[in-house]
Amino acid sequence: MPKINRPRRGSLAYSPRKRAKSPVPRYHSWPECDGAPMLLGFAGYKVGMTHLIMVDDHKHSPTEGKDIMVPVTVVECPPMKVAAIRAYTKDTYGKRALTEVWAEKVDDALRRRLTLPKSYDAAAAWARLEEAIAQGLVVELQAVVYTQPEQITGVPKKVPDLMEICIGGGSIEEKLAFARSILGSEFNFSDCMQIGAFADVTAITTGKGTQGPVKRWGIQVRKRKHSRGGKKRHIGNLGPWTPHHVRWQVPQMGQMGYQQRTDFNKRILKIGEDGAEITPEGGFINYGVVRNPYVLIKGSIPGPSKRLVRIRPAVRKGDHIERQPAIEFVSTVSQQGC
């Protein structure tokens, strides 16, 4: 008999496929940044998708210089606030938190997320941080920031989402001065990224619960003669006799979705201040009306509507050239057939 050979069903790259620990994604690496210190990221809430008409500015494209229709994802991005500055040191086990400085005044809504001390000596905390920098112990500064979902009508929550964003650019002393200036203040998306730039978008994907191997791994449905008792969506066997255990590579049922995923090199096509410019008649499905600053990102991004989305400058931009897009029209036609 001929030897039957085919690629395996499904990718093993993301195993084990278990649920994410938190709806707030985490970044373990940040892009290199030259120039003045700045925050290397932002967070917003996914609204939905629409389309726009723009001039194709890709070189050697068949439609270069012509009007094309581009699908875009809308992310509502109200201002974020800096709650603390955290310093990291490095030892044989990697980076670890060394010390931190919290703002003297934060929003009362943040107390819904974590317990804040009633009294805090900020001067002593700054002295500890400056001493650690003078000793050469600090290798990285990160800002502990939080969102303001109470400003959004499409997201039914008031508890802020807390996360860390790296401070990039300049020397460690310049980063410290920049951290002093932003502690306790607001910052916008335009302070971190510009129109036409490329960014990495990270979110927790849509959860689909427990699914079988056909949907989860893409195995074939068994044929009529090969399925006993009507079990057509089961795998044929669990593996060989040796080794005497079921290997983790065998496609089986289990959790599907609700996992952290990153889309690399997504182009930012528009940054706006008035959400009424792009809100369709009747609002976005499963979201409503955009009332805050927003971002239009080319293509689709992970996660359902209302899900927290984190955006950072692209870490592997490669040969992508940043150009100012020429947008002529953004669709506001009702998505509900009204």
Phi, psi and omega in degrees: 000145177292150179281124180273124182225134178205159176296153179291158182274120176084153180268140177266010188293331186250019180284148355283142184274078180248168183294148176292149181289330185214150175288352178266114181294160179239143174250135177250357178214154183225152180289154175285139187227131176252157178098205183291151178299146179202162176277132187262052177165169179204171179218143177214193182234131183292132182261304184164198182235152173212194177219160179220166176249126180218166177276128180292116182248020177273127180294144178065013175281145179299336181251024182300130180085358181253163177283132178229156176264130185235126173285138182226154174254135180264129176236121179276127189231078172293162182301148175254162180236148179264119181265330184200164173240126183242132180257140180242142173243172184229132176229196183294341181261004180108198181279146175211154181292133182256306179203169181208158179232125181258152177291147181290330180230127175230167180294147177296334180296334180292337178292344173288335183269320182209163181275121180259144181291150179285329178228140184213132180263092182291325181297318179294324179294319177296323179296319178295320180294316180295323178295320179294323178292320179297328179277356179077023182273335187273126178250344183203143174243134177231147179262130174272111187240163178216153181274173178233073184291344179293344177277352185255129178274340181280345181248114185278064178211154177239346182282122180294154173263129185256139181201172178245139177232132184287146173261116184245162177091143177075181178278174181293328177290321177293323176296322179296317178296320178294320179296322177299323185285333184260350183298124179083002183250172178267155171215154185250171179296323182293344176283344184251322183218159183239167179294137181091351181284164177254139186222160172258130183247126183235136178203169174270125187291169179295127179282135180241007177071205180277125180232158180280175185291335180294312180281325186283323185241348178081026178286163181284146171286133184292150181283169187300316183285341184264359183247117180265132177072021178076014182270073185278340185258016176266159174284156184292318177204166183267006178125183183284170177291326180239122007285157186276051173202161179277120182285156182287345179283349182288128179290121180224172178290160178163194182296136177229129181083183185055052179228150182287130178223148180237129171261121183269149171057055173267131185274133177272114186266331182204143172234119184236161181257331184250112182293341180295340180295328187240000179284124179288165178298126183088356178085170177284144180295135179065015179222301181116223188256138175271122184241357185239179173305149186220166177227137174255120182247132182295131177084193181263160178226162183292159171094160176276177175295152182075358181280141177295136181234129176254139184230133176225157174302147186300133180269342179224061186292327179067231184266009181296132181256130180279123178232152176280114182288145178259093182268129182254334186200137174240126186290132174236023178291143181303135177270001183250010178075021180280000000 
